[in-house]
Amino acid sequence: MAGFNTYSFTDINATISHSSYGSYTIQGEGIGDINIAKLTDRTVHDVAADGTIMVSKIGGNNGNVTINAQQTSTLHNFLQGMFNYLWSAATDEWAQVSLTVVAPKMQKTFYCTGGAFVKEPDEPFQSQGQRVAWGILFADIQRLPI
């Protein structure tokens, strides 16, 4: 008999927060998806004139998180409010967004700190409601087993 696994986004919990603005727990409502992407290449090769390869191991846990929210959702409204607050707040508050994503069935937890919004997202207006993509750059993303 073949084995199988199941997946459900509703099993995943995420919390986005800022110490001065507050936090929002994401449990499936109003969200399309969350994508976590590391941005730093961990290896670079330098090739000498004689063909010798020097391999560099590069540290860095920075990355990008994209949260796609329904344009009428409370999640989108929270993110818009946080962006507006941070844009007018003192500069030292700008890169203080944090995000925790817990996927217990996959035994993974992501801790994202030092976050700042890439830009205010594009706002679609059509006959059918759409999703709004919020991009946040994080200085540190740690992927840990639960």
N, C-alpha and C positions, 0 to 999 in steps of 0.2 A: 504494500500500500504506500502510495506517495505521500510525503509529508507536505504540509502547507502552513502558511502564516497568514494572519489577517492584519489589516491596517485600517485605522479610522482617524481622520483628522480631529474628530471630537475627543479622542484620547489625549490630545496634545494640549498643554496649558502654556500660555506665554503671558508675561507681565512686562509692560514697558513703563518706565518711571523716570522721574526727575525729582530730586529732593525738594525743589521749590515749587514745582507745578503739581505734583501728585502722580498717581499711578493708575493704570488701566489693565485689567486682567482680560485676556483674550481666550475665550473658550469656544470658538467656532462661530459665534454670532457676528454677522456683518463683515466677515472676512472671506476672501477668496483663497489666499495662500500666504505663506511666509517663506522666503527663500534666503538662506544664509550662504554667503560666498566669501571664502578667503581670497585675499588679493595679492599677497606676497608670494612670488616664486621662491621656493625653498632651495633651488639649485640653479647655479649659473656656471657655464663652461667658458673658459678663456682658452683659445687655441693659439699657441705660439707659432712662429714662422716655420719651425721644424715639425710641426704637427703634434707636439706635446700638449696634452690637455691638463689644464689646472681646473679642478672642480672646487667650487665654493659652496659651502653650506651656509644658508642665510636664515637668520632668525626673523621673526615678525609674525604676529598674530592678528594683524589688522584685516578688516574685511567690510563687506557691504551687506546690509540686510534690506530686503525689499518686502514691504507689507502691502499687499493688495487688498484694499477695503472697499466695500460697497459704498457708493457715493452718498447714500442716504443714511448710513450707519452711524451709531454713536461712536464707534471706533474712529471713523474718518473725522468726525467732529472733535474728538479728543485730540487726535494728532494735529489737526488744524489749529486748535487752541494752544497746544504745546508749542507749535512752530511760532505762532504769533507772539506768545509770551516770551520765548527765547530770543526772538528777533529784536524785541525792545528791551530785554534784560541786559544786565552788565555782561561784558564779554566773557568773563571767567565762568559764567553759567552755561555758555553755548555748548560746549562739548561734555556735558554731564549727563547725557541720556544713558540709561542702562536698559537692558533687555535680558530676560531669562526665558528660555524655551525648554520645557521638560517634555520628553517623549518616553513615558515609562515603559510601554510595550516594546520599544526598540532599545531600551536601557541607555538613553542618551540625554544629556543635559548640556545646553549651550549657555554660557555666561558671557554677555556682551557688555563692555563698559567703554567709557570715553566716547560716547556717540554724539554725532551732530548731523542734522538734516543736510542732505545734499542740496536740495532746492525745494521750493514749494511745488507740488506736483501739478501736472496738467489736469484740467477739469473738463471731462467730456460732457457734452450735452447732446442727446440724441432722443429718438423716439422710445428707446429702451434704456433703462438704467444701466450704468456701467460700473467698473471698478476704477479706483484711483490708486496709483502706485506711489507709495511713500518710500523713498530711498534714504537710508541712514548709514553713514560711515562710522564704524567703530574702531577705536585704536587697539582694542584687544578683544578677541573672541576665543574663548576656551571651550573646547568640546571635551566633555568628560563623561565617563560612564556613570550611571546613577549609583 
